[in-house]
Amino acid sequence: MKMVSKYGKVALALLALIIVATVCILAAISKAEPVDRYSSGWRLIRAKNSEDGASFSAVYDLTGVGTTAGNFASKDSSSVADGGPYQIRSAVGSSFSEYYSPGQKWMFAFCGEAFNAADDTFSFNLVGWSRSNGMLQNICEGSCTLGSQAVVTYPNGDDALGATISSVAAVYTHADTTFTMTNLLDDAAVGMYARVTGSGFTNGILPITTVTSNDSFICSSISSTGNCTATVQINPAFWVDTITLDETTKWQASGADPNTMYVINNADNECANLVVDLTGLEWIQFVIYDADAETGEEAGNISVYGRRY
C-alpha cells in the first residue's frame, strides 16, 4: 500500500505539473494571438506600377472567353510586384485553421505620383476569386484623387521621394529661382511636384511653375538668401485623400449592411481608406486604369497597401 501510495503521489504530482504547464502555454498563446492574427502592419497589395490597362474591360472582359475572361484560371498571372493578384489568406496566421480562413474585413490605402499637377487622379476596380476555381467577383469600382500629404517612406520601407528624376547637386540661382539639373528634366512639365532640400533656402514640396529648358525649371514659391546647391526630386508620391465609389452595390445587395464596404477619412489631405468585407475570398486584385502619366490630370506609379481591419 505504501508503494502504491508513493507512486500515486508521483503520478498526481506529474499530472499537476502537466496541467500547470498546459495552462501557461495556452495563456501565452492566447496572449500572443491578437498580435499574430490582427497585426496593424500594412502589407503590399499592389507594388508601384503604371496602369494595368486603358479600362477595366481591357484587363478583364466579363462578356467573353479566353485570357481576359472572368474565371479563376484567367486571372492575371503576374505577381503582386507587377500589379497581379494578392492571396489574402496567406497573411491570416500560422495554424491550420487560421491559414485556411480566407477573407474578413480589410482596409486599403492608395498612393501615387503627381506627374501633372495637384489633385491628380486614377481609377480602380477591386476584384476577387474564391478558394480555387471560382468566378471573378467584381467587388467595387471607383476613382481616387491624390492629396498633398507626401509619402516620405512607403510602408514597405522604400523611399517614396527617391522619385522619377533626381539630382543631388542642382544649382539654385537666387535671382530667378531656377534649378539647373543638366539633362535630367526631359520629362518635366509644369504642375509636377519637386521636393527641394538644402541649406540657405526654404525646403519643401513645390509645384513646378515654369520649365525653361530641358535643364532647368522654376518653383516660384521658393525663397532663399543666395545661390547654392540643392537636392531636387521630381514626382514625389502622395497619399490618396479622396476615394469615390461609383457603384456601391457591386459587392452588396441594395439595402444590405453598410458595413460591408465604405470609405473613411475622406478629403482634407488625410489618407483616405477603403474598407471592404472580403469574407469567402482567397485572391484579390486592384485593377488600375486612367493612370497614364502622359495624359491630362492622371496620376502614375500607383501603389496599394492593405491590412486586416
C-alpha positions, 0 to 999 in steps of 0.5 A: 500500500505504501508503494502504491501510495508513493507512486500515486503521489508521483503520478498526481504530482506529474499530472499537476505539473502537466496541467500547470504547464498546459495552462501557461502555454495556452495563456501565452498563446492566447496572449500572443494571438491578437498580435499574430492574427490582427497585426496593424502592419500594412502589407503590399497589395499592389507594388508601384506600377503604371496602369494595368490597362486603358479600362477595366474591360481591357484587363478583364472582359466579363462578356467573353472567353479566353485570357481576359475572361472572368474565371479563376484560371484567367486571372492575371498571372503576374505577381503582386510586384507587377500589379497581379493578384494578392492571396489574402489568406496567406497573411491570416496566421500560422495554424491550420485553421487560421491559414485556411480562413480566407477573407474578413474585413480589410482596409486599403490605402492608395498612393501615387505620383503627381506627374501633372499637377495637384489633385491628380487622379486614377481609377480602380476596380477591386476584384476577387476569386474564391478558394480555387476555381471560382468566378471573378467577383467584381467587388467595387469600382471607383476613382481616387484623387491624390492629396498633398500629404507626401509619402516620405517612406512607403510602408514597405520601407522604400523611399517614396521621394527617391522619385522619377528624376533626381539630382543631388547637386542642382544649382539654385540661382537666387535671382530667378529661382531656377534649378539647373539639373543638366539633362535630367528634366526631359520629362518635366512639365509644369504642375509636377511636384519637386521636393527641394532640400538644402541649406540657405533656402526654404525646403519643401514640396513645390509645384513646378511653375515654369520649365525653361529648358530641358535643364532647368525649371522654376518653383516660384514659391521658393525663397532663399538668401543666395545661390547654392546647391540643392537636392531636387526630386521630381514626382514625389508620391502622395497619399490618396485623400479622396476615394469615390465609389461609383457603384456601391452595390457591386459587392452588396445587395441594395439595402444590405449592411453598410458595413460591408464596404465604405470609405473613411477619412475622406478629403482634407489631405488625410489618407483616405481608406477603403474598407471592404468585407472580403469574407469567402475570398482567397485572391484579390486584385486592384485593377488600375486604369486612367493612370497614364502619366502622359495624359491630362490630370492622371496620376502614375506609379500607383501603389496599394497597401492593405491590412486586416481591419 
